[in-house]
């Protein structure tokens, strides 16, 4: 009796930001604003300054246009086969991830810009925030209002659910991060991200805000990204900064900064399951950074060809998408490039 040997199992490629490389560029006719992968990883959704939402097929690079917004879209999130988008006119729209690009429902969620949307871990609550200082919870099924939190005194910039699902975090223009207990239906504490805000007396203008916010998968850390050391609010002259908070204590653990001087804003931040914080900035060009959780100095920096406006991490933990101001979506692989 003879047996055929089983074919060798290919080893998984080592994921390492220091070997990241560009794999594709997808062009749109308008500057890109934001991007997110859907939970299956089959599609990348991006937004642009022509008010369109684009669904890109990861296998083919072909896109489908979602038309309906009358202003820029920055907020993107997913639940139960749906995409939820939030725009500068304060509207939230639900779309099907698959199939036709027709809206399922649209609501007027905020007065002024609806800056961010996110979904609860159980998929039962959609959170949004906006320039009306409000944080709201909605039903993702029909867009009905569930509750409103009204303790911010300025534009609310970002929202995120803690991975355990019992807390919601919201952050505003002045760097005030509020933690809401969803069982008690009240704010229970605040974190201080005021380094990401400045009032410029010369221009009589506020500048800053938590431009991007993310938890790690276990909920041990919260990252808040934006701009600091602002010297000119009109021109947005300052330096990117990511603040890393310990969730349990609420204390600031690290300030994550560029290694080399860079003028601009940290527009996107994500946690990688390997224990890294990944971020991008735009202003005086574009830059990608990778930090470890024990150092404020990046262990890898990559200069990008144009201003980065957001950062999306694929569910496989290997691929990245960076929407840029030149209208290109740049796709990168964090694994070593195969030799020809």
C-alpha positions in Angstrom: 0.0 0.0 0.0 1.4 3.4 -0.9 0.4 6.8 0.2 0.7 10.1 -1.6 2.5 12.7 0.4 0.4 15.8 1.3 1.4 18.9 -0.5 3.5 21.3 1.6 1.6 24.0 3.3 2.8 27.4 2.2 4.0 29.5 5.2 2.1 32.7 5.8 4.1 35.7 4.8 5.7 37.7 7.6 3.9 41.0 8.2 6.3 43.8 8.8 5.7 47.5 8.1 9.4 48.0 7.3 8.9 46.0 4.1 5.6 47.5 3.1 5.2 48.3 -0.6 2.7 49.8 -3.0 0.6 47.2 -4.9 -2.0 49.3 -6.7 -3.3 52.8 -7.3 -7.0 53.4 -8.0 -7.8 56.8 -9.6 -10.9 58.9 -9.1 -11.6 62.3 -10.7 -11.9 64.1 -7.4 -9.7 64.3 -4.3 -10.3 61.4 -1.9 -11.4 62.0 1.7 -11.9 58.7 3.6 -11.8 55.0 3.1 -12.9 51.8 4.9 -12.8 48.1 4.1 -16.1 46.2 4.6 -16.0 43.4 7.2 -15.6 40.7 4.6 -12.6 42.5 3.0 -14.1 42.0 -0.5 -14.7 45.7 -1.0 -13.0 49.0 -0.2 -15.3 52.0 0.2 -14.0 55.5 -0.3 -15.4 59.0 -0.5 -14.4 62.1 -2.5 -14.9 65.8 -2.8 -17.4 65.3 -5.6 -19.8 64.0 -2.9 -19.6 60.4 -4.3 -19.1 57.2 -2.3 -17.2 54.6 -4.3 -17.2 50.8 -3.8 -14.0 49.3 -5.1 -13.9 45.5 -5.8 -10.6 44.3 -4.3 -10.3 41.5 -6.9 -10.7 43.7 -10.0 -10.2 47.3 -8.9 -13.5 48.2 -10.6 -15.7 50.8 -8.8 -19.4 51.4 -8.4 -20.6 54.9 -7.6 -23.0 55.5 -4.8 -24.8 58.8 -5.6 -27.1 60.6 -3.2 -25.1 62.8 -0.9 -25.0 66.6 -1.6 -21.9 67.3 0.4 -18.6 65.6 1.4 -18.7 62.3 3.3 -16.1 61.6 6.0 -18.0 59.0 8.2 -18.1 55.3 7.1 -19.1 52.2 9.0 -20.8 48.8 8.5 -23.3 46.5 10.0 -25.6 43.6 8.9 -24.8 43.9 5.2 -25.1 47.7 5.2 -22.9 50.6 4.7 -23.6 53.8 6.7 -22.3 57.2 5.5 -22.3 60.6 7.2 -21.9 63.9 5.4 -21.2 67.6 5.9 -24.9 68.4 5.5 -25.7 66.4 8.6 -27.3 63.5 6.9 -26.7 59.7 7.5 -27.5 57.3 4.7 -27.8 53.5 4.8 -26.8 51.5 1.7 -26.5 47.8 0.8 -22.9 46.7 0.7 -23.6 44.2 -2.1 -25.7 44.7 -5.2 -27.3 47.9 -6.3 -26.1 51.3 -5.1 -29.5 52.6 -4.0 -30.1 54.2 -0.6 -32.1 52.1 1.9 -32.9 55.1 4.1 -31.6 58.7 4.8 -32.1 60.7 8.0 -31.2 64.3 8.9 -29.1 63.4 11.9 -27.3 66.7 12.9 -27.5 70.4 12.3 -24.3 71.0 10.4 -21.6 68.5 9.6 -22.2 64.9 10.8 -18.5 64.2 11.3 -18.3 60.5 12.2 -20.4 57.4 12.5 -19.5 54.0 14.1 -21.3 50.8 14.9 -21.6 49.0 18.3 -19.8 45.6 18.6 -23.2 43.8 18.7 -24.4 45.8 15.6 -27.5 47.1 17.4 -26.5 50.8 17.7 -25.2 53.3 15.3 -23.5 56.3 16.9 -22.9 59.7 15.3 -21.6 63.1 16.3 -21.5 66.5 14.7 -21.1 70.2 14.7 -24.3 70.7 16.7 -22.2 69.4 19.7 -24.4 66.3 19.9 -23.7 62.6 20.1 -26.6 60.4 19.0 -27.5 56.7 18.9 -29.6 55.4 16.1 -31.2 52.1 15.1 -29.2 50.7 12.1 -32.4 49.0 10.9 -34.5 52.1 10.2 -32.5 55.1 11.4 -34.8 55.8 14.3 -33.3 57.8 17.2 -32.5 55.8 20.3 -30.9 58.5 22.6 -29.0 61.8 22.6 -25.9 62.9 24.6 -25.6 66.6 24.9 -22.6 67.5 27.1 -20.1 68.7 24.5 -19.8 72.5 24.3 -18.2 72.6 20.8 -18.1 70.5 17.6 -18.1 66.8 18.3 -15.5 65.3 16.0 -15.3 61.6 16.6 -17.1 58.6 18.2 -16.0 55.0 19.0 -17.5 52.1 20.9 -15.3 50.3 23.4 -14.8 46.7 22.1 -16.7 45.3 25.2 -19.7 47.3 24.0 -20.6 48.9 27.4 -19.0 52.3 26.8 -19.1 54.9 24.0 -16.3 57.5 23.7 -16.8 60.9 22.0 -14.2 63.5 21.3 -14.5 67.1 20.3 -12.7 70.1 18.8 -11.1 71.1 22.1 -9.7 67.7 22.8 -12.2 66.7 25.4 -12.8 63.0 25.3 -16.0 61.9 27.1 -16.8 58.4 28.2 -20.4 57.4 28.3 -21.7 54.4 30.3 -24.4 52.9 28.0 -26.2 51.1 30.8 -26.4 54.2 33.0 -27.0 56.4 30.0 -24.6 59.1 31.4 -21.1 60.4 31.1 -18.8 58.8 33.7 -15.4 60.3 33.0 -13.3 62.5 30.7 -9.8 62.0 29.1 -7.6 64.9 28.3 -6.5 65.3 24.7 -6.3 69.1 24.9 -2.8 68.9 23.2 -4.8 68.4 20.0 -6.4 71.9 20.2 -5.4 75.6 20.2 -7.2 78.9 20.0 -5.2 81.1 17.7 -5.6 84.7 19.0 -4.1 86.2 15.9 -6.8 84.7 13.6 -9.4 84.4 16.4 -9.9 80.8 15.3 -10.1 77.4 17.0 -8.0 74.7 15.4 -7.5 71.1 16.2 -9.9 68.4 17.3 -9.6 64.6 17.5 -9.5 63.9 13.7 -9.2 60.1 14.1 -9.8 57.8 17.0 -9.5 54.0 17.5 -9.4 51.3 20.2 -7.1 48.3 20.1 -9.0 44.9 19.7 -8.9 44.1 23.4 -9.9 47.6 24.5 -6.7 48.3 26.5 -5.8 51.4 24.7 -7.4 54.4 23.0 -5.6 56.4 20.3 -6.6 60.0 19.4 -5.0 61.7 16.4 -4.8 65.3 15.3 -2.6 68.3 15.1 -0.5 70.1 17.8 2.0 73.0 18.2 -0.1 75.1 15.8 1.5 78.4 14.9 -0.9 79.5 12.1 -4.6 78.4 12.3 -5.4 79.9 8.9 -2.8 77.8 7.1 -3.0 74.8 9.4 0.7 75.0 10.3 1.5 72.6 13.1 2.7 69.0 13.8 0.9 65.7 13.8 0.4 63.9 17.1 -1.3 60.7 18.3 -2.1 60.4 22.0 -2.2 56.9 23.4 -4.4 56.5 26.5 -4.5 53.6 29.0 -8.2 52.7 29.1 -8.5 51.5 32.7 -6.7 54.4 34.3 -7.5 57.0 31.7 -3.9 58.2 31.9 -1.9 59.3 28.9 0.5 56.4 28.1 2.5 57.8 25.2 2.7 60.7 22.8 3.3 59.2 19.3 5.2 61.7 17.1 7.1 61.6 13.8 10.8 60.9 13.9 11.6 63.6 11.3 10.0 67.0 11.3 6.7 67.1 9.5 4.2 69.9 9.1 0.5 68.8 9.0 -2.2 66.7 10.7 -2.5 63.1 11.7 -5.6 62.2 9.7 -5.9 58.5 10.4 -4.9 56.0 13.1 -5.5 52.3 13.5 -4.2 49.5 15.8 -2.7 46.4 14.2 -3.3 43.1 16.0 0.5 42.5 16.0 0.8 45.3 18.6 1.5 48.4 16.5 -0.1 51.7 16.0 -0.3 52.8 12.4 -0.9 56.3 11.3 -0.9 58.7 8.3 -0.5 62.4 8.0 -1.1 65.1 5.4 -0.2 68.7 5.1 3.3 69.3 3.8 3.0 66.1 1.7 2.0 62.7 3.1 3.6 60.3 5.5 2.9 56.9 7.0 4.2 55.9 10.5 4.3 52.7 12.5 4.9 52.8 16.3 5.3 50.1 18.9 3.3 50.4 22.1 6.4 51.1 24.2 7.9 53.9 22.2 6.8 57.3 21.0 9.2 57.2 18.1 8.1 55.4 15.0 10.1 52.3 14.1 9.1 52.8 10.4 8.3 55.9 8.4 7.3 56.0 4.7 7.0 59.2 2.7 3.9 59.1 0.5 3.5 60.8 -2.9 0.7 63.0 -1.8 -1.3 64.2 1.3 -2.9 61.3 3.1 -6.4 61.9 4.3 -7.3 58.7 6.0 -6.1 55.1 6.7 -7.9 51.8 6.4 -6.6 48.4 7.5 -7.9 45.3 5.7 -9.4 42.5 7.9 -6.4 40.3 6.9 -4.1 42.7 8.7 -1.8 42.7 5.7 -3.3 45.3 3.3 -3.7 49.1 3.8 -5.6 51.7 1.8 -4.6 55.3 2.0 -6.9 57.9 0.2 -5.0 60.9 -1.0 -5.7 64.5 -2.0 -4.6 63.8 -5.6 -7.7 61.5 -6.1 -5.7 58.3 -5.8 -6.4 55.4 -3.4 -3.0 53.9 -2.7 -2.9 50.2 -1.7 0.0 48.8 0.3 1.1 45.3 1.4 2.7 44.9 4.8 4.3 41.6 3.7 7.6 41.3 1.9 7.4 41.7 -1.9 7.6 38.4 -3.8 10.7 38.0 -5.8 10.3 37.7 -9.5 
